[in-house]
Structures are given as structure tokens and as C-alpha cells.
Amino acid sequence: DESNSCGSGAKFELSSSGGNKTTLLELGCGLGVPGIIYHMLGANVVLTDQEDILTQLEKNVEENFPSTVISNETSSSDSSAAQHYIRAMPLSWSRAGVHSLLVQLQLSTAGFDIVLNCDCVFEPLYGKSWHLLNESIDELLRINPKCVVVSSMERRGPADGIDLFIEEMKGMEYVGSVEKVYYEEKRKIEIYVTRGLE
């Protein structure tokens, strides 16, 4: 499944970070399984989705990671001092939303090392929200050009919007490259790695 594909990408990106404490942001995380895998591999993780669907995610994270979870009631200074953490937070995709999130996390100048989005593009269900996803990714690359964006998607036909999403992403102001790094024919899974201008 998609989580397994993203998990494989997690191992690669974390192993290439040279053992430094990696920070990861998962966009549109749903249940947050890929981000949780990254956390289990040692990364500091912020799981994000729409505010109205975060309740179950927050509960799952609190129950499964009681020693490393940072709740939204924790102050920003407590959060930035944590050595190893996982956190669930609301995010509506936009440049302003990304900026607000980074200010709350005290990461407005550092950003994240890895940004992950899994199965966030499917026009029949999500409409053209991928425009806002690209805007958010571009803003994250503006703040940290060394950030690596991993986008995993399931192909569901020519009207899924993925080709349009990738083409628009390639033309974003702070995107340096977009490369398809994985394709599985049987499950129709594609993984792309996007890098900033370095």
C-alpha cells in the first residue's frame, strides 16, 4: 500500500541525512502512517491535515507515542527544546498557512528537512486542491531550499490530476527539480522527489 511505498522512501532519505536529527512535515496526512514510520526511524515529525479531521490522529499519536508526543497545548518553547518528537497540527494548504505553522513551531527560518505527501492528488475526490498543495510545497522550498519533498500517488486514470500537478510543480518559482524515483505497475504507485534551488 501507499504507506509501505512512502516508508521505503523514508528509510532512504533518513539514511542519507548522515545521522543528523531529521525534521519531517507530512502534508494531508490522514491517519499519518508514513509520518509515524519516519518518527519510528528517528525523525522529528509534524503531521498535518485539515483541523476538522485531526481528532483521531491526535488520539492515535498520543496513545502510541506517549513519551515523544507534543500536544497542541504544549508551548512552542517546550516543543523546540524536545530532542525527539511527533506532533499533529492543523494546516490548510497555502503560503500563509505554511508561514503560520512554521512560526508556531519556531521553524520560520529553518523549515523542514523532508516534506511528505501521500495520495493527496485525485481530482474526482479532492478537486483542484493540488494547486494549493503546490503553493505550500513551493513555500517550504523557499524557506529551506535543501528540503526534499517526497510525493507518493496512486494512478487512477487520466483524469486523476497527477500529470497536471507534476507539470505545475516543475514550474513553481522555488522548485529546482522534480524526478520520478519509483513506479510500481501492479498497484500503479508513483513516487516523485522534488528539490529546491540550491
Salt bridges, closest charged atoms under 4 A:
ASP119 OD2 - ARG156 NH2 2.81
GLU123 OE2 - LYS128 NZ 3.33
ASP138 OD2 - ARG95 NH2 2.63
GLU139 OE1 - ARG95 NH1 2.94
GLU139 OE2 - ARG142 NH2 2.70
GLU154 OE1 - ARG156 NH2 3.24
ASP160 OD1 - ARG155 NH1 3.44
ASP163 OD1 - ARG155 NH2 2.48
GLU167 OE2 - LYS170 NZ 3.53
GLU168 OE2 - HIS131 ND1 2.69
GLU184 OE2 - ARG187 NE 2.62
GLU185 OE2 - LYS188 NZ 2.93
GLU190 OE2 - ARG155 NE 3.14
GLU190 OE2 - LYS180 NZ 3.58
